[in-house]
Structure formats: C-alpha cells, structure tokens
Amino acid sequence: MHQRPQQGSHQRQHRDHLKINVRVQDATSGRNLGHLVDISMRGFCISGVEPVCGDSPAHLRFILPWTLAGRREVAVDAVLRWERSVSQRRHAGYQIRHCDKSAEAVLDALAARFSA
C-alpha cells in the first residue's frame, strides 16, 4: 500500500463538490456511511446519516457509479479529522493516509474530472 505524505494537521486543501454519486462504505463491516461530497488527493468529505467509522485509521471503500481508471471500487485508509451537522445530515472530513497506486489514479480522476 502507498503511504500518503502527511501535511500540516490544520491545513485544509480546497476541494470542489463532486458532480457524481460515489457511495462510501466501511470496508470492514460493509456498513454504508453515505456519499462523497468532495475530494482531493489529500482528503474528502462524506455526507450521511452516520458518516463516521469507528476505527482509526478507517478502512473505507468508495463504490463508483461506473468503471473509472479500470476500477469500480477503491479502498483507502483515512483518519477522521472533523464532523458536524448540516441540516438533517452529518458531514465528516477525512485525511487520506494510505492507498495503492491504482487507487491514486481513480482519486486523481475523481478530483480532476467530476468536481465543480
């Protein structure tokens, strides 16, 4: 697995909202956490009823609506950085810690092609 370089703990990279529906699951239990709201190569935000995974780092799976860079699913390890209520839902921000090279290609394509 590829280890992501650590950045300043309080530094937030700008992330545009995604224009596609990418579901997020806890890879260990299979529990749906919600969907991606935004993504960058360093982190992402999940929106859902209960978007927080209990493990740290969290082992998460992104379920893509179609094949992208040869993949329909992407596994990442991430650490919860923050969470808050937004209307009837909760948002949770994660920092990516580990992913493999093929997952990096998918994350890069998501961030570049499907962001506003």
N, C-alpha and C positions, 0 to 999 in steps of 0.2 A: 504494500500500500504506500502511496505517496503521502509524505507529511507536508502539510501546508505551512509556509513560514508564518511565524507569529508576528503580529503587528502590535502597536500600542493598544493597551487594553481598553482605552476610552475613545479611540479613533474610529469614527464611522465613515465608511465609504459610501458615496452616493449610489443608490440603487433605484432604477426605474421600475415601475409596476409592470408585471408580466401581462401579456395580452392573450395568453392561453391558460387552460386549466391543468395544472400539474398537481396531482394528489400526493400527499406525504403520509407515509406510514412509519410506525415504529418497526424497524426491521426485525427485532427480537420477538415481539408479540403479534405483529401483524395489525395492531390497532391503528385505525385511521386517525390522524392528528388534524387534518384539514387540507388546505391547498396553499401553494406558494403564492405570495403576494408580490414579492420582488426578490431579485437575486443578483449577486456579483460574484467574482471569483473568491472573495473573502467570506461572504456570509449571505444570509437570506432571512426572510420573514415568512412565517406561517400564520394563516388566519384559520380559526376553527373554534369549535365549542370548547375543546380542551387540547390546545396545541402543544402542550408541554410533555416531553418524555421524561420519565423518572430517572433514567440512567445518565451518568456524565462520565465520559462523553456519550452522547446519544448516538445510537446506530440507526440511521434513517434510510428510508427508501423513497425515491421520487418515482412516481408512476406517470409516464409520459402519455399524452393522448395519441401519439403515433411515433414511429421509429425516427430517431434523431441521432446522427453520427453512429448509426448501426445499433442503437440501443433503445429498448422500450422502458427499461428500469435503470436507475442509477443509485448506487449505495454510497453514502457519505457518513463520516463520523463528525459530529459537531457538538459544540458546547453552548448551552443556553446562556445568553448574555442579558436578556431582559424579557419581560412580559407585561402586558397591560390590557385593560378592557377597551374595546372600541365598539360602541353601540351594543348589540346583542351578542357579539363575538369576542374572542380573545385573540390578541396578536402576540407572537413570541419571536424574538430575534435570536438567531444562532450564528456563531462563528464557525466556519469550516475548519476542522483540524486535520482530517485525513480523507483522501480519496485516491483511487487509482488513476492512471494516465488516461484511460478511455473515459472515465467519469469526468475528468477535467475537460475533455473535448466536448462533452454534452453540456456541461455547465457553462462553458465559454459560448457555445452556440445559443443556449437559452438566454444568456445575458446580452448577447450581441443582436440576435435576430428577433426576439419576441418581447423586448422591453419597449416601453413608450418613449 
